Amino acid sequence: MPSGYRTCVRLVTFNILHGRSPERGEVDIAVFADAIASLDADVLALQEVDRNQARSGRADLTAVAAEAMGADEHLFVAALSGSPGATWTAATGAEQPDAAAYGIALLSRCPVTSWEVVRLPVVPGPAPMRFHGKRWPTLVREEPRVAMAACIDSPLGQLSVATTHLSFLPWWNGRQLRTLVRSLQAQPRPLLLTGDLNMDVAKAAKVSGMQPLGGRRPTFPVQAPTAQLDHVLADGFDGLVATTSVRRLPVSDHLALVVDLEAAG
């Protein structure tokens, strides 16, 4: 392991709202880069990530984040291809490297020995969604969802880290989480499943069968968080201890969820 590496690992999951400031309603790439650098993450899982989108200055936000945190290893996986309101279509994985897209990213300062991409079940057509204050459900069109996992050679040994952004439909995101957990069965343990799961900690633990790290840490909405949508779930976690906190940054409508991992004893 190169000199200067810590004997602990900082893992962060953060829904970045394509780098947008919730107060100003715009994306400032320099502010976004500074926010990512301030996290000092060894492994960073991002959701709602833009690539080559007009709303975020045509930037590759994964590349910006990688440079800001000093991550040699990083992968962006598109859930949607094209631009919102224009050519928004489900991504297939065959898109060109610089094609306009939106999805998730995983970045690591530590070496990555393998990557896996999992495309999750898609709701077939418009689906009913109940909104607070409305008597009847509204038909909404849910977007495709994707997940990825990396085997990471960390100072604590091998870690498997996965990330995703699940459906906001409560009767569908559980199915997606079950599918993802099954898909990750062959990944080496310890396994850390991160991301915006769009469900509370009790449901995340029950559906996944995994251990939530850090108890309940509300992450949304950023101004006065009351709901924990963002999680780090663990399987095969023996021998490690975790300290969990949240961080408010000048981008996104979510707080970043920070987990510091150390060897037990």
C-alpha positions as CSV (number, residue, x, y, z in Angstrom):
1,M,0.0,0.0,0.0
2,P,1.5,3.4,-0.9
3,S,2.8,5.6,1.9
4,G,0.4,8.1,3.3
5,Y,-2.6,5.7,3.4
6,R,-4.5,5.7,6.7
7,T,-5.0,2.6,8.8
8,C,-8.7,3.3,8.6
9,V,-11.0,3.7,5.6
10,R,-13.5,6.5,5.2
11,L,-16.5,5.5,3.1
12,V,-19.0,8.2,2.0
13,T,-22.3,7.9,0.2
14,F,-23.8,11.1,-1.2
15,N,-26.7,11.8,-3.5
16,I,-25.3,15.0,-5.2
17,L,-28.4,16.3,-7.0
18,H,-26.1,16.6,-10.1
19,G,-24.0,19.0,-8.1
20,R,-26.7,21.6,-7.8
21,S,-26.9,24.1,-4.9
22,P,-30.4,23.9,-3.4
23,E,-30.3,27.6,-2.5
24,R,-29.1,29.0,-5.8
25,G,-30.6,26.3,-8.1
26,E,-27.4,26.1,-10.2
27,V,-24.2,24.0,-10.5
28,D,-20.8,25.6,-9.8
29,I,-18.1,23.0,-10.7
30,A,-15.5,24.7,-8.4
31,V,-17.9,24.6,-5.4
32,F,-18.8,20.9,-6.2
33,A,-15.1,20.0,-6.4
34,D,-14.3,21.7,-3.1
35,A,-17.3,20.0,-1.4
36,I,-16.0,16.6,-2.6
37,A,-12.5,17.3,-1.5
38,S,-13.7,18.4,2.0
39,L,-15.1,14.9,2.6
40,D,-11.6,13.4,2.5
41,A,-13.2,10.1,1.4
42,D,-11.1,7.0,0.6
43,V,-14.2,5.4,-1.1
44,L,-17.0,7.6,-2.4
45,A,-20.4,6.4,-3.7
46,L,-22.3,9.1,-5.6
47,Q,-25.9,9.1,-6.9
48,E,-27.7,11.5,-9.4
49,V,-24.4,12.0,-11.3
50,D,-24.4,14.0,-14.6
51,R,-22.1,13.5,-17.5
52,N,-22.1,16.0,-20.4
53,Q,-25.4,17.6,-19.3
54,A,-26.1,21.3,-20.0
55,R,-27.5,21.8,-16.5
56,S,-24.1,21.0,-15.0
57,G,-21.9,22.8,-17.5
58,R,-21.2,19.8,-19.7
59,A,-18.9,18.5,-17.1
60,D,-18.1,14.9,-16.3
61,L,-18.9,15.1,-12.6
62,T,-17.3,11.7,-11.9
63,A,-14.0,12.9,-13.3
64,V,-14.3,16.2,-11.4
65,A,-14.9,14.3,-8.1
66,A,-12.0,11.8,-8.8
67,E,-9.5,14.7,-9.3
68,A,-10.8,16.5,-6.2
69,M,-10.4,13.5,-3.9
70,G,-7.4,12.0,-5.5
71,A,-9.1,8.8,-6.7
72,D,-7.2,6.8,-9.3
73,E,-10.0,4.3,-9.5
74,H,-13.5,5.4,-10.6
75,L,-16.4,4.2,-12.6
76,F,-19.5,6.0,-13.8
77,V,-22.5,3.8,-14.8
78,A,-25.4,5.4,-16.7
79,A,-29.0,4.7,-15.7
80,L,-30.3,7.1,-18.3
81,S,-28.8,8.2,-21.6
82,G,-29.4,11.5,-23.3
83,S,-30.7,14.8,-21.8
84,P,-33.8,15.4,-19.5
85,G,-36.9,16.4,-21.3
86,A,-35.3,15.6,-24.7
87,T,-33.8,12.3,-25.5
88,W,-34.0,10.7,-22.0
89,T,-33.9,6.9,-22.6
90,A,-32.8,3.9,-20.6
91,A,-29.1,3.3,-20.7
92,T,-27.8,-0.1,-22.0
93,G,-24.1,0.1,-21.1
94,A,-23.2,0.5,-24.8
95,E,-23.2,4.3,-24.8
96,Q,-20.1,6.2,-26.0
97,P,-17.7,7.3,-23.2
98,D,-18.6,11.0,-23.6
99,A,-22.3,10.6,-24.3
100,A,-24.7,12.7,-22.3
101,A,-25.9,10.5,-19.4
102,Y,-27.1,10.4,-15.8
103,G,-26.4,7.7,-13.2
104,I,-24.2,6.6,-10.3
105,A,-20.5,6.6,-9.7
106,L,-18.0,4.8,-7.4
107,L,-14.6,6.2,-6.7
108,S,-11.6,4.9,-4.7
109,R,-8.2,6.0,-3.6
110,C,-7.4,2.3,-3.0
111,P,-6.8,-0.2,-5.8
112,V,-9.9,-1.9,-7.3
113,T,-9.4,-5.5,-8.4
114,S,-12.8,-6.0,-10.1
115,W,-16.0,-4.2,-11.0
116,E,-19.6,-5.5,-11.5
117,V,-22.6,-3.7,-12.9
118,V,-26.2,-4.8,-12.1
119,R,-29.2,-3.4,-14.0
120,L,-32.3,-3.5,-11.7
121,P,-35.9,-4.4,-12.5
122,V,-37.8,-1.5,-14.2
123,V,-41.4,-0.7,-13.5
124,P,-43.4,-1.6,-16.7
125,G,-45.1,1.7,-17.7
126,P,-46.7,4.4,-15.6
127,A,-47.3,3.4,-11.9
128,P,-49.5,4.8,-9.2
129,M,-47.9,6.9,-6.5
130,R,-49.6,8.5,-3.5
131,F,-48.5,12.1,-2.7
132,H,-49.2,13.8,0.6
133,G,-52.3,15.9,0.6
134,K,-53.8,14.2,-2.5
135,R,-56.8,11.9,-2.2
136,W,-56.0,9.7,-5.2
137,P,-52.8,8.2,-6.5
138,T,-51.0,9.9,-9.4
139,L,-49.6,8.0,-12.3
140,V,-45.8,8.5,-12.6
141,R,-43.2,7.1,-14.9
142,E,-40.3,5.7,-13.0
143,E,-36.8,5.9,-14.4
144,P,-34.4,2.9,-14.8
145,R,-32.1,2.0,-11.9
146,V,-28.7,0.5,-11.9
147,A,-26.1,-0.7,-9.3
148,M,-22.4,-1.4,-9.3
149,A,-19.9,-3.1,-7.0
150,A,-16.1,-3.0,-6.7
151,C,-13.7,-5.3,-4.9
152,I,-11.3,-2.9,-3.2
153,D,-7.8,-3.6,-1.8
154,S,-7.9,-1.4,1.3
155,P,-5.6,-0.8,4.3
156,L,-8.1,-3.0,6.2
157,G,-7.9,-5.8,3.7
158,Q,-10.3,-6.6,0.9
159,L,-13.7,-4.8,0.9
160,S,-16.6,-5.2,-1.5
161,V,-18.4,-1.9,-1.9
162,A,-21.7,-1.6,-3.9
163,T,-23.8,1.5,-4.6
164,T,-27.2,2.2,-6.1
165,H,-30.1,4.6,-6.3
166,L,-33.4,2.8,-5.9
167,S,-36.9,3.7,-7.0
168,F,-39.0,6.2,-5.0
169,L,-42.0,3.9,-5.4
170,P,-42.2,2.1,-2.0
171,W,-43.8,-1.0,-3.4
172,W,-41.0,-1.4,-6.0
173,N,-37.8,-0.4,-4.3
174,G,-37.9,-3.4,-2.0
175,R,-38.0,-5.7,-5.0
176,Q,-35.0,-3.9,-6.5
177,L,-33.1,-4.3,-3.2
178,R,-33.8,-8.0,-3.0
179,T,-32.7,-8.4,-6.6
180,L,-29.5,-6.5,-5.9
181,V,-28.7,-8.5,-2.7
182,R,-29.1,-11.7,-4.6
183,S,-26.8,-10.4,-7.4
184,L,-24.1,-9.6,-4.8
185,Q,-24.0,-13.0,-3.2
186,A,-20.7,-14.0,-4.9
187,Q,-19.0,-10.8,-3.8
188,P,-16.3,-11.3,-1.2
189,R,-17.1,-10.3,2.4
190,P,-17.1,-7.9,4.1
191,L,-19.7,-6.3,1.8
192,L,-20.9,-2.7,2.2
193,L,-24.0,-1.8,0.3
194,T,-24.4,2.0,0.0
195,G,-26.6,4.5,-1.7
196,D,-29.9,6.4,-1.8
197,L,-32.3,3.5,-1.2
198,N,-35.4,5.7,-0.9
199,M,-36.6,3.8,2.2
200,D,-36.0,4.0,6.0
201,V,-33.4,2.1,7.9
202,A,-35.9,-0.5,9.3
203,K,-37.1,-1.5,5.8
204,A,-33.6,-1.4,4.4
205,A,-32.4,-3.8,7.1
206,K,-35.4,-6.1,6.9
207,V,-35.4,-6.4,3.1
208,S,-31.6,-6.8,2.7
209,G,-30.9,-8.9,5.7
210,M,-27.9,-6.7,6.3
211,Q,-26.6,-4.6,9.2
212,P,-27.2,-0.9,9.0
213,L,-24.1,1.0,10.2
214,G,-24.5,3.9,12.6
215,G,-28.2,3.6,13.7
216,R,-30.6,6.2,12.4
217,R,-29.0,9.2,10.7
218,P,-31.6,11.4,8.9
219,T,-30.1,12.6,5.5
220,F,-33.1,14.3,3.8
221,P,-34.2,17.1,3.3
222,V,-30.9,19.0,3.8
223,Q,-32.4,22.0,5.6
224,A,-34.1,20.0,8.4
225,P,-33.5,16.3,7.8
226,T,-36.2,14.0,9.1
227,A,-35.8,10.9,6.8
228,Q,-32.9,8.6,6.3
229,L,-32.9,7.7,2.6
230,D,-29.1,7.2,2.3
231,H,-27.6,4.1,3.9
232,V,-24.5,1.9,4.4
233,L,-25.5,-1.7,5.0
234,A,-22.9,-4.3,6.0
235,D,-22.6,-8.1,5.6
236,G,-19.7,-10.1,7.1
237,F,-18.6,-7.2,9.1
238,D,-16.8,-9.1,11.9
239,G,-13.4,-7.6,12.8
240,L,-14.3,-4.0,11.8
241,V,-15.9,-1.1,13.8
242,A,-17.7,1.8,12.2
243,T,-18.2,5.4,13.3
244,T,-21.0,7.2,11.4
245,S,-21.8,10.9,10.9
246,V,-23.5,13.2,8.4
247,R,-22.2,16.2,6.6
248,R,-24.0,19.2,5.1
249,L,-22.3,20.5,2.0
250,P,-23.1,23.5,-0.3
251,V,-24.5,21.1,-3.0
252,S,-27.4,18.7,-3.0
253,D,-30.7,18.4,-1.1
254,H,-29.2,15.4,0.8
255,L,-26.6,15.2,3.6
256,A,-23.6,13.1,2.9
257,L,-23.4,9.9,5.1
258,V,-19.9,9.3,6.3
259,V,-18.6,6.0,7.8
260,D,-15.1,5.7,9.2
261,L,-14.0,2.0,9.3
262,E,-11.3,0.7,11.6
263,A,-10.0,-2.7,12.7
264,A,-11.6,-3.9,15.9
265,G,-9.3,-4.0,18.9
